[in-house]
């Protein structure tokens, strides 16, 4: 895997030496869009788009609390990664230029959804490695059908930056995954089927004080905290008819979820004031709060003729002001703002030379 880390470090450090933590090199008044070759002309919120990976399936890249590191998951069978494993980069001091990112997970089983813990010395992620070294079997794909597997062997772990697991936060049978951490550093939100349905739960940063947050039938997942730590945004399915509910329950018994109909929801961190933000149809997912806390970025195929085409959109917290943010003809998803709100990480199939690789990108954000 080749990585454009030198270019990224130029942004982080600037040309004249290391910058202070979270200091941002402003977009120059003489910005030349013709040199911003990884950005589509319509993408007015993005500047200085840079590709961080080149090959394989790279996704769910998330910043550290100090905005100088990132963690992500990767599948790359041609290079010995048969299913998702967790990696980390320190991009602040140049020590990893030209090197492979550090493997954080065990290299066994399958992993998902890594996130930095407070202090940036440990990383949270879910893994199936205790159930076996091999990648768990994926559901068969039939024409016109697509399902996400809900492996009941996922548990949530914490690893140091050398890949040594230092703690296991969940240990009961069933699906425990999709964990993220509050910017306040006090709570973790995750998805679990321990109630018999896929609901959101929170726990204290040490894994104690587990509380169920959502209670309606349907899949609730992919949750993130608001910048002030008081709200949650997440994707959810809400089967309405008896036929839809029966199908959802039947799939869940088989460890499957159909992600083709999901909308974006918001609630307080204790589950109160739950409300639906989008009503667009198709699949709306991978939401993340705008730094203001008043808007949400998310990925959606609601306006696409082909179901596999996803782009990033932005919407106000009251459901108004829907705006398209990205324009790749195949796939844009997993947006995350840096802690200072000046940059955005996302995954995309853009400019991959006609391959199927999904790569990680970083860009300056322009409001």
C-alpha positions as CSV (number, residue, x, y, z in Angstrom):
1,X,0.0,0.0,0.0
2,X,1.3,3.4,-1.0
3,X,0.4,6.3,1.2
4,X,0.4,10.1,0.5
5,X,1.5,10.9,4.0
6,X,4.1,13.5,3.0
7,X,1.4,15.7,1.5
8,X,-0.7,15.3,4.6
9,X,2.1,16.2,6.9
10,X,2.7,19.4,4.8
11,X,-0.8,20.5,5.9
12,X,-0.3,19.5,9.5
13,X,3.2,21.1,9.9
14,X,3.3,23.8,7.2
15,X,6.5,24.6,5.3
16,X,8.3,26.5,8.1
17,X,8.3,23.9,10.8
18,X,5.9,22.2,13.2
19,X,2.7,24.0,14.1
20,X,1.0,24.2,17.4
21,X,-1.6,21.5,18.1
22,X,-4.7,22.0,16.0
23,X,-3.4,25.1,14.3
24,X,-4.7,25.2,10.7
25,X,-3.0,26.4,7.6
26,X,-5.7,28.7,6.1
27,X,-6.8,28.2,2.5
28,X,-4.9,30.8,0.5
29,X,-6.7,33.7,-1.2
30,X,-4.9,32.5,-4.4
31,X,-6.4,29.0,-4.2
32,X,-6.3,27.3,-7.6
33,X,-9.1,24.8,-8.0
34,X,-7.4,23.3,-11.1
35,X,-4.7,22.0,-8.9
36,X,-7.2,20.4,-6.5
37,X,-7.4,17.3,-8.7
38,X,-9.1,14.9,-6.2
39,X,-12.1,17.3,-5.8
40,X,-15.1,17.6,-8.1
41,X,-15.9,21.2,-9.2
42,X,-19.3,21.1,-7.5
43,X,-17.7,20.3,-4.1
44,X,-17.7,23.8,-2.7
45,X,-17.2,22.7,0.9
46,X,-14.0,20.9,0.2
47,X,-10.5,22.2,-0.5
48,X,-7.0,20.6,-0.8
49,X,-8.4,17.1,-1.1
50,X,-5.6,14.5,-0.5
51,X,-5.6,10.7,-0.7
52,X,-4.1,8.9,2.2
53,X,-4.4,5.3,1.0
54,X,-4.1,3.7,-2.4
55,X,-5.5,0.2,-2.7
56,X,-7.7,-2.2,-0.8
57,X,-10.9,-1.3,1.1
58,X,-10.2,1.4,3.6
59,X,-13.1,2.9,5.6
60,X,-14.3,4.4,8.9
61,X,-11.3,6.6,9.5
62,X,-11.6,8.6,12.7
63,X,-9.5,11.4,14.3
64,X,-7.8,11.3,17.6
65,X,-8.8,13.8,20.3
66,X,-5.7,15.9,19.5
67,X,-6.4,15.8,15.7
68,X,-2.9,14.5,15.0
69,X,-3.6,10.8,14.6
70,X,-6.2,8.6,12.9
71,X,-7.5,5.0,13.1
72,X,-9.3,3.1,10.4
73,X,-10.2,-0.4,9.2
74,X,-8.9,-2.1,6.2
75,X,-9.5,-5.2,4.0
76,X,-6.9,-6.1,1.4
77,X,-6.7,-9.8,0.6
78,X,-3.9,-9.3,-2.0
79,X,-1.7,-8.0,0.9
80,X,-2.6,-10.5,3.6
81,X,-5.7,-8.8,5.1
82,X,-8.6,-11.1,4.2
83,X,-11.2,-9.1,6.2
84,X,-11.3,-5.9,8.2
85,X,-8.5,-5.2,10.7
86,X,-7.8,-2.0,12.6
87,X,-4.8,0.3,11.9
88,X,-3.5,3.5,13.2
89,X,-1.3,6.4,12.0
90,X,0.6,9.0,13.9
91,X,0.9,11.9,11.4
92,X,2.2,14.6,13.8
93,X,6.0,13.9,14.0
94,X,7.0,12.3,10.7
95,X,7.9,9.0,12.3
96,X,5.6,7.0,10.1
97,X,6.4,8.6,6.7
98,X,6.7,5.9,4.1
99,X,5.9,3.1,6.6
100,X,2.9,0.9,6.9
101,X,0.3,2.0,9.5
102,X,0.5,0.2,12.8
103,X,-1.8,-2.9,13.2
104,X,-3.9,-2.4,16.3
105,X,-6.2,-5.4,16.2
106,X,-4.9,-9.0,16.5
107,X,-5.0,-9.8,12.8
108,X,-7.5,-12.6,13.7
109,X,-11.2,-12.7,13.1
110,X,-13.0,-9.6,11.9
111,X,-13.0,-6.1,13.4
112,X,-15.1,-3.0,13.0
113,X,-15.5,0.6,14.2
114,X,-12.3,1.8,15.9
115,X,-12.2,5.0,17.9
116,X,-9.6,6.7,20.1
117,X,-10.0,6.7,23.8
118,X,-9.3,9.9,25.9
119,X,-5.6,10.6,26.0
120,X,-5.0,9.1,22.5
121,X,-2.8,6.3,23.9
122,X,-5.5,3.6,23.4
123,X,-8.0,2.7,20.8
124,X,-11.4,1.1,21.1
125,X,-12.7,-1.4,18.5
126,X,-14.9,-4.5,18.1
127,X,-13.6,-7.9,17.2
128,X,-14.6,-11.5,16.7
129,X,-11.1,-12.9,17.4
130,X,-12.0,-14.7,20.6
131,X,-14.3,-17.0,18.5
132,X,-11.6,-18.0,16.1
133,X,-8.7,-16.9,14.0
134,X,-10.5,-17.1,10.6
135,X,-12.8,-14.4,9.2
136,X,-16.4,-15.2,10.0
137,X,-18.4,-16.3,7.1
138,X,-20.2,-13.6,5.1
139,X,-23.8,-13.9,4.0
140,X,-24.4,-15.1,0.4
141,X,-25.3,-12.3,-2.0
142,X,-28.3,-12.8,-4.3
143,X,-29.2,-10.5,-7.1
144,X,-31.4,-7.7,-5.8
145,X,-30.6,-8.5,-2.1
146,X,-27.9,-7.1,0.2
147,X,-27.5,-7.8,3.9
148,X,-25.1,-6.7,6.6
149,X,-24.0,-9.6,8.9
150,X,-24.6,-9.1,12.6
151,X,-21.9,-11.4,14.1
152,X,-22.9,-12.6,17.6
153,X,-19.2,-13.0,18.4
154,X,-18.3,-9.3,18.3
155,X,-17.1,-7.9,21.6
156,X,-15.5,-4.5,22.3
157,X,-11.9,-4.2,23.3
158,X,-9.3,-1.6,24.0
159,X,-5.7,-1.8,22.6
160,X,-2.6,0.3,23.1
161,X,-0.9,1.9,20.1
162,X,1.4,-1.2,19.7
163,X,-1.5,-3.5,19.2
164,X,-1.6,-5.0,22.7
165,X,-5.1,-5.5,24.0
166,X,-5.3,-4.0,27.5
167,X,-9.0,-4.4,28.3
168,X,-12.2,-6.1,27.2
169,X,-15.3,-3.9,27.8
170,X,-18.1,-6.4,26.8
171,X,-18.1,-10.1,27.4
172,X,-21.7,-11.5,27.0
173,X,-22.9,-13.5,24.1
174,X,-24.3,-11.5,21.3
175,X,-23.5,-8.6,19.0
176,X,-21.6,-5.7,20.8
177,X,-20.0,-3.3,18.3
178,X,-20.1,0.1,16.6
179,X,-18.7,1.9,19.6
180,X,-17.7,5.5,19.6
181,X,-16.5,7.9,22.3
182,X,-18.0,11.2,23.5
183,X,-15.8,14.3,22.9
184,X,-16.2,14.9,26.7
185,X,-14.3,11.6,27.2
186,X,-16.8,10.3,29.7
187,X,-19.1,7.9,27.8
188,X,-19.1,5.3,25.0
189,X,-22.1,4.6,22.8
190,X,-22.5,1.2,21.1
191,X,-25.0,-1.1,19.4
192,X,-26.0,-4.4,20.9
193,X,-28.7,-7.1,20.4
194,X,-28.7,-8.1,24.1
195,X,-32.4,-7.1,24.4
196,X,-33.4,-9.2,21.4
197,X,-33.3,-6.2,19.1
198,X,-30.5,-4.0,17.8
199,X,-30.5,-1.0,20.1
200,X,-28.2,1.8,21.2
201,X,-26.5,1.6,24.7
202,X,-24.2,3.8,26.5
203,X,-21.6,2.9,29.1
204,X,-19.0,4.8,31.2
205,X,-15.5,5.0,29.7
206,X,-14.4,2.1,31.8
207,X,-17.3,-0.2,30.6
208,X,-19.5,0.2,33.6
209,X,-23.0,1.7,34.1
210,X,-24.5,0.2,30.9
211,X,-27.8,1.9,29.9
212,X,-30.2,1.1,27.0
213,X,-30.9,4.3,25.0
214,X,-33.3,3.2,22.2
215,X,-36.3,0.9,22.5
216,X,-38.2,0.8,19.2
217,X,-38.2,-2.2,16.8
218,X,-35.6,-1.8,14.2
219,X,-31.8,-1.5,13.8
220,X,-30.2,1.4,15.6
221,X,-26.5,1.8,14.9
222,X,-23.5,3.9,13.8
223,X,-24.0,6.4,16.6
224,X,-21.9,9.5,17.3
225,X,-22.0,12.1,19.9
226,X,-22.5,15.8,19.3
227,X,-19.5,18.1,19.8
228,X,-20.8,19.0,23.3
229,X,-21.5,15.4,24.2
230,X,-25.2,16.0,24.9
231,X,-26.8,14.4,21.8
232,X,-26.5,11.3,19.7
233,X,-27.0,11.0,15.9
234,X,-27.5,7.5,14.4
235,X,-28.9,5.5,11.5
236,X,-32.1,3.5,12.1
237,X,-34.6,1.2,10.3
238,X,-38.2,1.4,11.4
239,X,-40.2,-1.5,9.9
240,X,-43.9,-0.3,9.9
241,X,-46.1,-3.0,8.5
242,X,-46.5,-6.5,10.0
243,X,-44.8,-7.9,6.8
244,X,-41.8,-5.6,7.2
245,X,-41.6,-6.3,11.0
246,X,-41.7,-10.1,10.4
247,X,-39.0,-9.9,7.7
248,X,-36.8,-7.8,10.0
249,X,-37.2,-10.2,12.9
250,X,-36.6,-13.2,10.7
251,X,-33.4,-11.7,9.3
252,X,-32.2,-10.8,12.8
253,X,-32.6,-14.4,13.9
254,X,-30.2,-15.3,11.1
255,X,-27.7,-12.6,12.1
256,X,-28.6,-10.3,9.2
257,X,-29.9,-6.8,8.6
258,X,-31.1,-5.3,5.4
259,X,-29.6,-1.8,5.2
260,X,-31.6,-0.6,2.1
261,X,-34.1,1.5,4.1
262,X,-32.6,3.6,6.9
263,X,-33.1,7.2,8.0
264,X,-31.1,9.5,10.3
265,X,-32.3,10.1,13.9
266,X,-31.2,12.3,16.8
267,X,-31.8,12.0,20.6
268,X,-30.4,13.3,23.8
269,X,-27.6,11.2,25.2
270,X,-30.1,9.6,27.7
271,X,-32.5,8.7,24.9
272,X,-35.0,11.5,25.4
273,X,-36.3,13.8,22.7
274,X,-35.8,11.1,20.0
275,X,-36.7,12.4,16.6
276,X,-36.3,11.5,13.0
277,X,-34.2,14.0,10.9
278,X,-34.4,12.6,7.4
279,X,-37.4,11.1,5.5
280,X,-35.7,10.6,2.2
281,X,-36.2,6.9,1.5
282,X,-33.5,4.3,0.5
283,X,-30.3,4.2,2.6
284,X,-29.2,7.1,4.8
285,X,-26.4,6.3,7.1
286,X,-22.9,7.2,8.4
287,X,-24.0,10.4,10.1
288,X,-21.7,12.8,11.9
289,X,-22.4,16.2,13.6
290,X,-21.1,19.4,11.9
291,X,-18.8,21.3,14.3
292,X,-21.6,23.8,15.0
293,X,-23.8,21.0,16.4
294,X,-26.7,22.3,14.4
295,X,-26.1,20.3,11.2
296,X,-25.4,16.7,10.3
297,X,-23.3,15.2,7.5
298,X,-24.4,11.7,6.3
299,X,-24.1,9.4,3.3
300,X,-27.1,8.6,1.1
301,X,-28.3,7.1,-2.1
302,X,-31.7,8.6,-2.1
303,X,-31.1,10.7,-5.2
304,X,-29.2,8.1,-7.1
305,X,-30.5,6.1,-10.0
306,X,-28.2,3.2,-9.0
307,X,-28.5,1.9,-5.4
308,X,-24.7,1.6,-5.0
309,X,-24.0,5.3,-5.6
310,X,-23.6,7.1,-2.3
311,X,-22.8,10.8,-1.7
312,X,-22.4,13.0,1.3
313,X,-25.2,15.3,2.2
314,X,-25.7,18.0,4.9
315,X,-28.9,18.8,6.7
316,X,-30.0,21.1,9.5
317,X,-30.9,19.5,12.9
318,X,-34.5,20.4,12.3
319,X,-34.6,18.5,9.0
320,X,-34.4,21.5,6.7
321,X,-31.8,22.7,4.3
322,X,-30.7,19.5,2.7
323,X,-27.5,20.1,0.7
324,X,-25.4,17.8,-1.4
325,X,-21.7,17.9,-0.4
326,X,-19.9,15.4,-2.6
327,X,-20.3,14.2,-6.2
328,X,-18.4,11.0,-6.8
329,X,-20.3,8.7,-9.2
330,X,-19.7,5.6,-7.1
331,X,-19.2,6.1,-3.3
332,X,-18.6,8.7,-0.6
333,X,-19.2,7.9,3.0
334,X,-17.9,7.9,6.6
335,X,-17.4,11.7,7.1
336,X,-15.7,12.9,10.3
337,X,-14.6,16.4,11.2
338,X,-11.3,17.0,13.0
339,X,-11.7,18.1,16.6
340,X,-11.1,21.8,15.6
341,X,-13.7,21.5,12.8
342,X,-11.3,22.6,10.1
343,X,-10.7,19.3,8.3
344,X,-12.8,16.3,7.3
345,X,-11.9,12.7,6.8
346,X,-14.0,10.5,4.5
347,X,-13.8,7.3,2.4
348,X,-14.4,7.3,-1.3
349,X,-14.0,5.4,-4.6
350,X,-13.0,8.5,-6.4
351,X,-10.2,8.5,-8.9
352,X,-9.2,4.9,-8.1
353,X,-8.1,4.1,-11.7
354,X,-11.2,2.0,-12.4
355,X,-10.4,-0.5,-9.6
356,X,-12.8,-1.4,-6.8
357,X,-10.6,0.1,-4.1
358,X,-12.0,2.5,-1.5
359,X,-9.6,5.0,-0.1
360,X,-9.3,7.5,2.7
361,X,-9.2,11.2,1.9
362,X,-8.7,14.3,4.0
363,X,-9.7,17.8,3.0
364,X,-10.0,21.3,4.4
365,X,-13.6,22.1,5.2
366,X,-15.1,25.4,3.9
367,X,-18.4,26.5,5.4
